[in-house]
Amino acid sequence: MSSTGHLHLIPVGLGNTDPRQWLPPATQEVAQQLRVYIAENAKTARAFLKQVGTAHVIADITMHELERQPAPDQIRRWLEPLATGTDIGLVSEAGCPAIADPGAQVVDMAHHLGYRVVPHVGPSSLLLGLMASGLNGQQFAFHGYAPRQAPARARQLKTWEAASRRHRQTQMFIETPYRNAALYDALVQNLQDSTRLCIARALTTADEWIATRSVRAWREGPRPELARMPALFLFLAD
């Protein structure tokens, strides 16, 4: 049996939904026992622990908060308890850790130091949205955020659309909820009529809504309700 601890990658919910709907009991049990966490957002992480329950007083749980560009030496120090057999949990602000969040740097350091990394099953908005889109799940690319400024955003969308058409590749990206409407407008204004656009809103919550239509159909239909809710945007060009 290994005398060193493991880095557990613990998924967090995508919204205010009962954890029993998206986190297996075995993973909840692991999360409840951990005394040390590395989190993208400490406040969100503590809210998650209140949801799933803990075997320890939350105030007694060590919580290291990741910055966008954490120093490697800092991460190395945070992982030191692994050497003496203490397991550590890594959580994202929402969804699966190390996917579109800085936790990947922690995982990389754990591998570099020779510690075991244990990924646990849980919700990923990227995979859930891709599964439900009906678009190409064999070739896809996730881009993070589109540019904020309208001219740069329009150019980027057209570049992604050209890549989608050339490679038959689904393009995926997100936006801050309060800018969802502006991104939607940019999509229907700049993409070709025949490009298929999927919007996946508030996945795994009571407000979940997923639809895939041609850009022309989106343009001619009513605007979707996207305010104040997380959304994933996907498209595939013909």
C-alpha positions as CSV (number, residue, x, y, z in Angstrom):
1,M,0.0,0.0,0.0
2,S,1.3,3.5,-0.9
3,S,2.4,5.6,2.0
4,T,1.8,8.8,0.1
5,G,-1.5,10.7,-0.3
6,H,-3.5,11.1,-3.4
7,L,-4.7,14.3,-5.2
8,H,-8.4,13.8,-5.6
9,L,-10.1,15.8,-8.4
10,I,-13.6,16.4,-7.0
11,P,-16.3,17.8,-9.3
12,V,-18.5,20.6,-8.1
13,G,-22.1,21.2,-9.1
14,L,-23.0,23.5,-12.0
15,G,-25.9,25.2,-10.1
16,N,-28.1,24.9,-7.0
17,T,-29.1,21.2,-7.4
18,D,-29.1,18.3,-5.0
19,P,-25.7,16.7,-5.1
20,R,-27.3,13.3,-5.3
21,Q,-28.3,14.1,-8.9
22,W,-24.7,14.7,-10.1
23,L,-22.2,13.3,-7.7
24,P,-21.8,9.5,-7.0
25,P,-22.1,8.5,-3.3
26,A,-18.5,7.1,-3.3
27,T,-17.2,10.5,-4.5
28,Q,-19.3,12.3,-1.9
29,E,-17.8,10.1,0.8
30,V,-14.2,10.9,-0.4
31,A,-15.1,14.7,-0.4
32,Q,-16.5,14.5,3.1
33,Q,-13.3,12.9,4.6
34,L,-10.7,15.3,3.1
35,R,-9.0,17.8,5.4
36,V,-7.1,19.8,2.8
37,Y,-8.5,21.4,-0.4
38,I,-7.1,23.5,-3.2
39,A,-9.8,25.6,-4.8
40,E,-10.3,28.0,-7.6
41,N,-12.6,29.9,-5.2
42,A,-12.6,29.3,-1.5
43,K,-16.1,30.6,-0.9
44,T,-17.6,28.4,-3.6
45,A,-15.6,25.4,-2.3
46,R,-17.0,25.9,1.2
47,A,-20.5,26.1,-0.1
48,F,-19.9,22.8,-1.9
49,L,-18.7,21.2,1.3
50,K,-21.9,22.4,3.1
51,Q,-23.9,20.8,0.3
52,V,-22.3,17.4,0.5
53,G,-21.5,17.5,4.2
54,T,-18.2,16.9,5.9
55,A,-16.8,14.6,8.6
56,H,-14.9,17.7,10.0
57,V,-15.8,21.2,11.0
58,I,-15.5,23.3,7.8
59,A,-13.5,25.9,9.7
60,D,-10.9,23.3,10.5
61,I,-10.4,22.3,6.8
62,T,-7.4,23.8,5.2
63,M,-8.4,25.7,2.0
64,H,-5.8,27.0,-0.4
65,E,-7.1,29.4,-3.0
66,L,-5.7,29.4,-6.5
67,E,-4.8,32.5,-8.3
68,R,-5.0,32.7,-12.1
69,Q,-1.2,32.2,-12.4
70,P,-0.1,30.5,-9.1
71,A,3.6,30.2,-8.6
72,P,5.0,26.7,-9.0
73,D,6.8,26.9,-5.6
74,Q,3.5,27.8,-3.9
75,I,1.7,24.8,-5.5
76,R,4.6,22.6,-4.5
77,R,4.2,23.7,-0.8
78,W,0.5,23.1,-0.9
79,L,1.1,19.5,-2.1
80,E,3.7,18.8,0.6
81,P,1.1,16.9,2.9
82,L,0.9,14.2,0.2
83,A,4.4,13.1,1.1
84,T,3.2,12.2,4.6
85,G,0.1,10.3,3.5
86,T,-2.5,13.1,3.6
87,D,-5.0,13.2,0.7
88,I,-5.8,16.5,-0.9
89,G,-8.9,17.6,-2.8
90,L,-8.9,19.8,-5.9
91,V,-12.1,21.6,-6.8
92,S,-13.1,24.1,-9.5
93,E,-15.5,27.0,-9.1
94,A,-18.0,24.8,-11.0
95,G,-17.9,21.5,-12.8
96,C,-14.8,19.3,-13.2
97,P,-11.5,20.6,-11.8
98,A,-8.6,21.3,-14.2
99,I,-11.1,21.8,-17.1
100,A,-11.1,25.4,-18.2
101,D,-9.7,26.5,-14.8
102,P,-6.2,26.9,-13.2
103,G,-6.4,23.6,-11.4
104,A,-4.6,22.0,-14.3
105,Q,-1.3,23.5,-13.0
106,V,-1.9,21.7,-9.7
107,V,-2.4,18.4,-11.5
108,D,0.7,18.9,-13.5
109,M,2.8,19.5,-10.4
110,A,1.4,16.4,-8.7
111,H,2.5,14.3,-11.7
112,H,5.9,16.0,-11.7
113,L,6.3,15.1,-8.1
114,G,5.2,11.5,-8.6
115,Y,2.0,11.6,-6.7
116,R,-1.1,9.7,-7.8
117,V,-3.9,11.8,-9.3
118,V,-7.5,10.4,-8.9
119,P,-10.2,11.9,-11.2
120,H,-13.8,11.4,-9.9
121,V,-17.0,11.3,-11.9
122,G,-19.1,14.5,-12.0
123,P,-20.7,17.1,-14.2
124,S,-18.7,18.8,-17.0
125,S,-20.7,21.5,-18.8
126,L,-18.5,21.0,-21.9
127,L,-19.1,17.3,-22.2
128,L,-22.8,17.5,-21.2
129,G,-23.4,20.3,-23.8
130,L,-21.5,18.4,-26.5
131,M,-23.5,15.3,-25.7
132,A,-26.8,17.0,-26.0
133,S,-26.0,19.2,-29.0
134,G,-26.2,16.7,-31.8
135,L,-23.0,18.3,-33.3
136,N,-19.8,16.5,-34.1
137,G,-18.5,14.8,-31.0
138,Q,-15.5,13.3,-32.8
139,Q,-13.8,16.6,-33.6
140,F,-14.2,19.6,-31.3
141,A,-12.4,22.5,-29.8
142,F,-13.0,24.6,-26.7
143,H,-11.9,28.2,-26.9
144,G,-12.8,29.6,-23.5
145,Y,-14.2,33.1,-24.0
146,A,-14.7,35.1,-27.3
147,P,-13.2,38.6,-27.4
148,R,-15.3,41.3,-25.7
149,Q,-15.0,44.0,-28.3
150,A,-17.5,43.7,-31.1
151,P,-15.1,44.0,-34.1
152,A,-12.6,41.5,-32.6
153,R,-15.4,39.1,-31.6
154,A,-16.9,39.2,-35.1
155,R,-13.5,38.4,-36.7
156,Q,-12.9,35.5,-34.2
157,L,-16.3,34.0,-34.8
158,K,-15.7,33.9,-38.5
159,T,-12.2,32.4,-38.0
160,W,-13.7,29.7,-35.8
161,E,-16.5,29.1,-38.3
162,A,-13.9,28.7,-41.1
163,A,-12.0,26.1,-39.0
164,S,-15.3,24.3,-38.2
165,R,-16.1,24.1,-41.9
166,R,-12.6,23.0,-42.9
167,H,-12.2,20.3,-40.2
168,R,-15.8,19.4,-39.5
169,Q,-15.0,20.5,-36.0
170,T,-17.5,21.6,-33.4
171,Q,-16.5,25.0,-31.9
172,M,-17.3,25.5,-28.1
173,F,-17.0,28.5,-25.9
174,I,-18.6,30.2,-22.9
175,E,-19.4,33.7,-21.8
176,T,-20.0,35.6,-18.5
177,P,-23.7,35.4,-18.0
178,Y,-24.3,39.2,-18.2
179,R,-22.7,39.2,-21.7
180,N,-24.7,36.2,-23.0
181,A,-27.1,38.3,-24.9
182,A,-24.4,40.3,-26.7
183,L,-22.6,37.1,-27.7
184,Y,-25.9,35.6,-29.0
185,D,-26.5,38.7,-31.1
186,A,-22.9,38.4,-32.5
187,L,-23.4,34.8,-33.3
188,V,-26.6,35.3,-35.3
189,Q,-25.3,38.4,-37.0
190,N,-21.9,36.9,-38.1
191,L,-22.3,33.2,-38.7
192,Q,-23.6,31.7,-41.9
193,D,-27.3,30.8,-42.2
194,S,-26.7,27.1,-42.5
195,T,-24.3,26.8,-39.5
196,R,-25.9,24.8,-36.7
197,L,-25.8,26.6,-33.4
198,C,-26.5,25.0,-30.0
199,I,-27.1,26.9,-26.8
200,A,-26.9,24.8,-23.6
201,R,-28.2,26.9,-20.6
202,A,-28.0,26.2,-16.9
203,L,-27.1,22.5,-17.3
204,T,-28.1,20.1,-14.5
205,T,-30.4,22.8,-12.9
206,A,-34.1,23.4,-12.9
207,D,-33.5,26.1,-15.6
208,E,-31.7,23.7,-17.9
209,W,-32.5,24.3,-21.6
210,I,-30.7,23.0,-24.7
211,A,-31.6,23.7,-28.3
212,T,-29.8,23.2,-31.6
213,R,-31.0,25.1,-34.7
214,S,-29.6,26.7,-37.8
215,V,-28.4,30.2,-37.4
216,R,-31.2,31.3,-39.8
217,A,-33.8,29.6,-37.5
218,W,-32.3,31.3,-34.5
219,R,-32.4,34.7,-36.2
220,E,-36.0,34.2,-37.3
221,G,-37.3,32.9,-33.9
222,P,-37.6,34.5,-30.5
223,R,-34.5,35.4,-28.5
224,P,-33.6,32.8,-25.9
225,E,-33.7,33.8,-22.2
226,L,-30.0,33.8,-21.2
227,A,-29.8,36.6,-18.6
228,R,-27.9,35.7,-15.4
229,M,-27.5,32.1,-16.2
230,P,-24.4,30.2,-17.3
231,A,-24.5,29.1,-20.9
232,L,-22.3,27.0,-23.3
233,F,-22.4,27.9,-27.0
234,L,-21.5,25.4,-29.7
235,F,-21.6,25.5,-33.5
236,L,-20.8,23.4,-36.5
237,A,-20.5,24.9,-40.0
238,D,-21.7,23.0,-43.0
